[in-house]
């Protein structure tokens, strides 16, 4: 790491607590990128100091994170303490605590692999709300240990403190555990690459919120309509403003509990949704009507032994705020396309304007590790025990059952889960796999095919392995080993 420059405690602590306060968020400037540079615009590109890490698959690339060559750390853009710019701060975000009852001496619970000399940040979490500004962060270096591995809250244990709505209060950490406590030392902001946020008009009713860093790095952090209102790309290609409501399993709109109500999947602080999305083969966007009364799908008691035998009653119920029924179809949103990039065993998709050959990328999938297999099913980039990266498809990954095929309860049974997480008859048993894990390394270690299981199965009961209640669920047993290299290979590269 580079040489560090200390700053005073007043500068470190005099930060803005809420990005949504007036003048607290980082300033957004009008875009200055030349229009002729917008024939193609990737989600990110690296600069002189920052490297834009990416996954490579099928000839395409998907952004992962920024990497600071100077510090040797992954970093993420966040608003600085003064709120007048952004910096690429280390991605390790920790809980901020203090050694004193006035909350002036910052410290950290030393958890996981953290060690003295490591860099970390304190500050806000990334908001799930569309259009939320970047979080405010401050960077620190972990200093010397103050308290050893103590059980916080035990009689005689020293106290540590945290800032709360009530002021500076004693805290035990969450969850309570035997954590050492180390002092932290503030780092000067000029240790980190600076930048600013521009609003860039890319045409077709879209604007991008794009970080332009001093070293030449660029990164799109949001997409808006031409009025600068944040919007979220939908399967329809429409970019819909605000939170978007989706169908709920319960409550329902009808007395048969067959017509779903709609609600936002986002936290209440994101605001009420104005629009909803019908998913499936014929997706569409519609206006919403508030719903004060509906029907609740309740389990009928007593419960039978097998989940497949559960029955339900559909009962009328008063509903809290936040539930809606679908109204008229909605339109007038800017429209782009989900473009497949790459070919072969796996590929990626981006929301953009143009074609694969010349694409303005508006947004990638929410998770950088989310790709798609040859059947267009989502797969997740996963480290394997052989040192490679593989894309594991959740749709063909069997779940562990609470039962075993042997009287010693050593050979576990599995099942394919439906939308309600209950066992279903596999649609394609030959494609289904069991993933084995090396827990100590956190890596995929084995892969097996499955066969249908018929016969008596067992479960642990009263600390002994006993025959389980025999139901008709489609349980599966491990069959043959499958080579890990049968999974799509993913490489790490850069944009």
N, C-alpha and C positions, 0 to 999 in steps of 0.2 A: 504494500500500500504506500501511497505517497506520504510525504511529511505532512503533519497535521498542525493546524493553527488553532489555538485555544481561543474561545470567546467568552465573554463575561456571562454570569448567570442571568443578569437582567435581560440581555439580548436573547438568551435561550428560552426564558420563561415568558417573555412578552410577546406571545403569539396570539393569533385570532382563533377563538374557540369554535366558531361555526362558520363554514363556508357560505352559508346562505344569508349571513348578515350583510348589510349594505357595505360595500367596499372591501369585503373580506376575501372573496374568491379571487383567483388569478384573472388578470385582465385578458379579455378576448379582443384581438385586433382584426380588422378587415383584411381578408386574404390578399397577399401580394404576389402569389405564384403566377407566373406568366401563363396566359390561356393556352399557348402552344405547348406548354409542358404537361397539359392535362389530357393528351391523347392516350396516355397510360399512366396510372398512378397506383402503385402497390400500397397495401395497408401500412407498410413500414419500410424504411431503408436506413441502413447504418451510416455513421459518419466517421470522422477522423478518430474519435475516441470510443464511441459506443458502437457495439456490434448488434445487429438485429438478428437474434437467433431464430432459427426456423426448423420445422420438420420437413424433410423431403420425402415425397411418396409419389410414385408413378410419374415422375418427371415434373411434378408441381411442388410448390413450397407453401407452408403455412406458418405464420408468425407465432413464436413462443413468448419471447421476452427480450428486453434489452440486456446487454452484458457490457459492463464497464471494464475495458481493458486495463485501465490504470489501477483500479482497486481490486480487480479480479473477482467482482461480485455481480450477480444479477441486480438490476435496478429497475425502478418504475417511476414514471413521472408523477410528481405530486406538487401541490402548491407550497411555496416556502412560507416561513413563519410570518413575514410581513404581508403576505397576500398579494404581492406585486409581480410575481413571476413563478416559474416552475423550475424544479431541479429533478434530476434522475437520482433519487435516493435509494439506498439498499432496500431490497424487498423484505428482509426480515423485520416484521413489525411485532413489537412486544408490549406487554402491559406495563404502563408507567406507574411506578410506586415511589415512595419517598422514605428517607431515613428519619425525618423529623416531623413533629406535629404541626409545623407551619408549612409543610410541603414545599421546601426550598432546596432540599438536597436529593436529587433524583437518583433512583436505583432501579434494579431489575431482578426478578426471580430468575435464577440461572437454570433454565430448563433445557431438555434435549441435548443437542450437541454444542450449544453455545459455550464459548470459552473467553477468558481474559484476552483482550486485544481485538475481539470481533467487533464489527460495526453493526448497528441496528437502528431502527427508527421508532419513535413514539408518534402517535397521532391518530387521526380518524381512520376508520375502516372504509373500504371502497363501497359506495352506496349502490344498491341494486336499482335505484329509481332512474328512469330514463331522463337524461338531461342533467343529472346531478353533477356539480362541478367536481374537479379533482379534489381528493382529500388533502388536508393540511398535515404536513409531516415535519419532524425535526430529527436530526441524526446525532447519534452518540457512539462512543467507544466504550466497551465494557471494561471497567477498571477492577480494582482489587476487591477481594471477598471481604465483606463486613461481618456476615453471620454465616456459620456453617449449616449443615443439613439439619435444620430444626423443624419440628412440627409446629407450624404457626398456629397460635391459639392455645397451645398447651400451657399449663401454669408455669410461670417463670420465664417463658419464651419472650424474647424481645419483640417489640411491636414495629410494624411498618405501616405506612399510611398511603392513602390515595385521595385524589380530588374527586368529590362527589357533589351532588346538588346541595347537600347539607354543609359543604365546606371540606376541610381536610380531616379525614376520618381514618380510624384504624381499619386495616384490611388484612385478610388472611390469604388472599389469592383464591383463585377458582379453577379447579377444585382445590381444597385444602390438601397439602402434601408436604413432604420433607424436601423443601427446596432451599438451596443456598441463596443468599442475597448479596449482590455485588453493586458497588457504586458504579455510576456511569458518568462519562466525561463528554461534554458537548463538543461537537465537531463544527468547524466553520463551514458555512454553506458553499463557499467557493472551492471546497473539496470536490464538488459534484457538478456535473455538466448542467448548465443553465439553458433555459429556453423560454418561449412564450407560446400562447395558443392563438391560432388564427382561424377565422371563419372563412372558408374557401368555397366560392361558388363553382360547382362542377357541372351545372346545367341540369335540365330535365326536372327542375323544381327541387334539387338537392343542394345542400351546403354541408361541408365537412368541418368538424372541429379538429384541427390538426396541430400537433405540437411541432414547432420548428426550433430545433436546438442550435446552440452556437457552434457546435462542431459539424453541422450539416445533417445531423440525424433528423428524420421526420417520422411521425407516427400519428395515424388517425385515431382519435379517442372517442368520437361520437359523430352521429349523422342527424341532420335536422332538415325540415322543409324550408322553403324559400323565405318563410317568416321567422326563421331561427328557432322554431319550436322542435324540440327533440322528438324523433319518431323511431319506431321499432319495426324492422323488416318482418313481414309475415310470409307464410307459405304462398300466398296469393301474388307476391311481388309488390304489394302495396306497403308503403312505410307509414304506419299509423301512429299518431301522436299519443303521448301519455301511456299509463298502464293499460294493458289490453286484457279484458276479462275472458276466461276460458270456462268450459263446461265443468260442473262439479258433480261428483257421484251422488251427493246428498247435500242440501235439500233438493227436491224435485218440484216441477211446476204442476204436476197432475197427480190425481189420487191413485194412479197405478205406479207411481214412482218410475216412470219411463222417460219423461222429458226433463232433461237437466236444467237446473238454474245455472247462472254464470256469476263468477266473482274473480277479482284480480288475484293472481298468485303472489303479488308483491306486498311488502309491508305497508301498513296503513299510512305511514308518513309519506308514501309516494303519491297519495291522493286517490280520489275516486276515479274509476275508469269511465270514459265516455263511449267506448266502443268495445265490442266483443268479437271473438273469432270462432267460427264453426270450422273445426278441423276435419280431417278425413279425406276421402276421395274427391269431394267437391267443396273445398274450403271457401269461406266468404267472410266478409266483415260487415257488421250490422251495428245500428244504434242500440242503446240500452234503455230499458224502463226499470225504475226502482221497484224492488219486490219486498213487500212487508209480510207476506204470508205465503207459505208453501207447504210441502209435505216431506216428512222425515222418514228415511228408511231405517227401521229399527230391528235389531235381531230379536227373534221370537225365543223366549225362554221356556223351559230349560234347554240348554244347548246340547245337541247330540254329540257323540264322540268324534265323528268325522266332519270336517269343514264342508265337505261336499253335500252334507245333509242339512246344512243350515237353512232356515227359512226366515222370512222377514215380514213385518207388518209395515204398511205405509200410512203414517199418521199425520194429520194436519198439525201445523206448528207455526207460531209467530216467529219471524226471523229478525235478527239484528240487522243493522245497516250493513251494506256491502254486498248484498245479493241482488241480482238483476234477472229480468227476462229479456229475450231478444226482441228488438223492434224492427224497423225498416232496414233494408240493405243500405250500407253507407258507401260513399264514393268521394271522389275529389282529392284523393291522396296521390303524392308522387309515386311513380311506379318504376321499378328496376327489375333485374332478373337474378335468380340463383344460378350461377354459372359453375358447371362441373370443370375442375382443373385436374389434369393427370389422368392416367389410364392404367389398366392392369388390375392387380389384386386389390388395390386401394386407391382412393383419390380424395381430394378435398373439394369443398364448395365455398364460393364466396358470393356475397350480394353485391352486384355492381352494375355499371353502365358500360355497354360495349360488348365485345366478344372476347373469347379466351385469348386471342392474339393481341388485342389492344383493349385492356380493361381498366376502368377506374374502379378500384375496390372501395366499396362503401363500408362493408362490415364482413368479418369472418364469423364462424360459429362462436357461440359464447365461450366455450372452453377451447384453449389452444391445442389440447390433446385430443380433440374430437375430429375424427376422420370418417370415411365411409368405405365399406368393403365393396367387392365386385357386384354384390346384390343390392347395393345402395343402402345397406343397413349401417347405422352408426357403429363405429368401433373406436376404442380408446387406446392411445399409445401407452404401452406397458413395457417396462424393462424386463428382459428375460435373463435367466441364470447363465446363458452362454455369452452375455455381454451385448447382445443385440437389442434393438427396440422392435417390438411387434405390435400390430394393431389387433386387439382382442374385441370381438363382436359380442356385445352383451346379449343380443337376441338369441345367440346359439350357445350361451353359457348356462349350464344347468345349475340349479340351486341345491344346497344341502338340505336333506330332510332330517327330521328328528328320529329317524328309524335306521335299522341296520339289517343286513341280509343274513347275519350269522348269530348264533346263540351266545357268542362272546362279546357282541356289540363292538366289533373292531372294523367291520367293512360297511361303511356308510352307504345309505341309499340316497338317491337324488330325484329331482323332478324338474320339469319345465314349468315356469310360472306364467300364468295369464296376466291380464291387466290388473286384476285384483290381488295379485301375488299368490293365488291359490294354484294347486297343481292342475295341469291340463294335459290332454293327450298330445304328444309331440307331433307337430305338423311335418317335421323332417327329422326323424330320429338319426339318420346317417350323418347329418350335419351337426348334431348336438355334441357338445364337448364339456368335460369337467376340467377345470383349471386347478392345478396344484401349485402351492406357493411355498417358497423358502422364506419363512417368517423372519428369520434373523437378517436376511439380505433384502427383504421386501421385493422379491423378484419372482416372476413366473418360472416354475421349475419343471413342471410336468403337464402333459396334455393327454387326455384319454377319451376314447369313444364310449358310447353307452349302449346297453341292451335293456330290453324290457325285463322287469323282474316279476316272477310268478312264484308264489310259495309263502311260507310263514315268515313274517318279519318281526323284529324285536326292538325294544326300547329300554332305556335305563329307567327303573322305577324302584324307589326305596333302596337305592344304592346297589341294586342288582340288575342284571340283564334278563328281561322277561319277555315272553311273547306279547306283542302289542295288540290292541283291538284291531281285528282284521277288517279293513275296509276295501273299497274297490278303487282306490286312487291309483293312477298310472305311475307307480314308482319305477325308478330306473336304477340299474347297477353298472359299475365300471366294467368295461369290456376289454378293449385293446389299447396299448399305448399309441400315441400319435406324435409324430415329430414336431417339435416346436417350430422348425423352419417351414412348416406348412402354413403358418400364419403370415400375413403380409408383412414384409420388411419395411421398416421406417428408418431413415437416416437423420442425423442432425447436420444442418447446413446453416446458411445465413442468407438474408435478403440484401 
